[in-house]
Amino acid sequence: MAIVIEEEKKPVNWFAMIIVFIILGIIGSGSYILFFKKPELIEVVAPSQLQEIDRISALTFDPASVIDSPAFKSLRQYASEILQVQIPGRDNPFAPIE
């Protein structure tokens, strides 16, 4: 007579398996969208306001003409100049010590 010893089989946790499959599906679809799907092209025509921006960006600026203008020279300074405070230490803390 033989003695048969069988281990009790654990039931399958279906909830955990479903959660794992859902997570794998989310990761798989996210990686497909991120790496393999071709992006859609924008088919909207640029508004007419962008033409004004092109004109503004084409303007040249001459600082000397601003400084020499009578309107700039007529400006007055109402506040005192800012004093620079001397902070102890080196200008560049990463520079090697000489």
C-alpha positions as semicolon CSV with decimal commas, in nm:
position;residue;x (nm);y (nm);z (nm)
1;M;0,000;0,000;0,000
2;A;0,140;0,334;-0,105
3;I;0,091;0,658;0,074
4;V;-0,002;0,941;-0,159
5;I;0,074;1,289;-0,031
6;E;-0,066;1,574;-0,236
7;E;-0,018;1,940;-0,168
8;E;-0,325;2,149;-0,151
9;K;-0,348;2,361;-0,465
10;K;-0,377;2,731;-0,407
11;P;-0,660;2,898;-0,595
12;V;-0,564;3,139;-0,872
13;N;-0,597;3,501;-0,771
14;W;-0,796;3,625;-1,070
15;F;-0,816;3,982;-0,942
16;A;-0,437;4,017;-0,931
17;M;-0,405;3,865;-1,280
18;I;-0,662;4,106;-1,423
19;I;-0,483;4,403;-1,264
20;V;-0,149;4,283;-1,410
21;F;-0,303;4,248;-1,757
22;I;-0,458;4,596;-1,732
23;I;-0,124;4,748;-1,629
24;L;0,057;4,566;-1,912
25;G;-0,208;4,688;-2,156
26;I;-0,167;5,048;-2,041
27;I;0,212;5,026;-2,068
28;G;0,189;4,861;-2,411
29;S;-0,058;5,112;-2,553
30;G;0,138;5,402;-2,405
31;S;0,463;5,282;-2,560
32;Y;0,289;5,233;-2,897
33;I;0,150;5,586;-2,890
34;L;0,481;5,731;-2,773
35;F;0,719;5,546;-3,006
36;F;0,534;5,408;-3,309
37;K;0,231;5,622;-3,392
38;K;0,299;5,896;-3,645
39;P;0,185;6,238;-3,522
40;E;-0,089;6,417;-3,709
41;L;0,016;6,723;-3,901
42;I;-0,132;7,059;-3,812
43;E;-0,361;7,169;-4,091
44;V;-0,459;7,506;-3,947
45;V;-0,363;7,808;-4,153
46;A;-0,173;8,068;-3,955
47;P;-0,390;8,367;-3,857
48;S;-0,337;8,708;-4,013
49;Q;-0,204;8,841;-3,682
50;L;0,119;8,652;-3,748
51;Q;0,187;8,881;-4,043
52;E;0,207;9,171;-3,798
53;I;0,456;8,973;-3,591
54;D;0,669;8,924;-3,903
55;R;0,675;9,299;-3,959
56;I;0,771;9,363;-3,597
57;S;1,049;9,104;-3,605
58;A;1,193;9,263;-3,920
59;L;1,240;9,600;-3,746
60;T;1,592;9,705;-3,661
61;F;1,683;9,862;-3,330
62;D;1,952;10,124;-3,292
63;P;2,025;10,196;-2,923
64;A;2,228;10,507;-3,011
65;S;1,924;10,670;-3,170
66;V;1,724;10,608;-2,853
67;I;1,991;10,748;-2,621
68;D;2,044;11,055;-2,841
69;S;1,671;11,129;-2,876
70;P;1,539;11,447;-2,706
71;A;1,260;11,251;-2,535
72;F;1,511;11,022;-2,364
73;K;1,731;11,314;-2,263
74;S;1,432;11,493;-2,108
75;L;1,373;11,207;-1,864
76;R;1,469;11,266;-1,503
77;Q;1,588;11,016;-1,244
78;Y;1,374;11,026;-0,930
79;A;1,541;10,745;-0,735
80;S;1,899;10,722;-0,618
81;E;2,138;10,482;-0,781
82;I;2,162;10,133;-0,641
83;L;2,472;10,070;-0,436
84;Q;2,652;9,744;-0,488
85;V;2,708;9,557;-0,166
86;Q;3,041;9,383;-0,127
87;I;2,974;9,019;-0,044
88;P;3,269;8,841;0,113
89;G;3,407;8,555;-0,090
90;R;3,536;8,488;-0,435
91;D;3,360;8,588;-0,757
92;N;3,368;8,231;-0,882
93;P;3,354;7,975;-0,600
94;F;3,447;7,694;-0,843
95;A;3,772;7,860;-0,954
96;P;4,085;7,696;-0,817
97;I;4,254;7,871;-0,526
98;E;4,570;8,043;-0,634
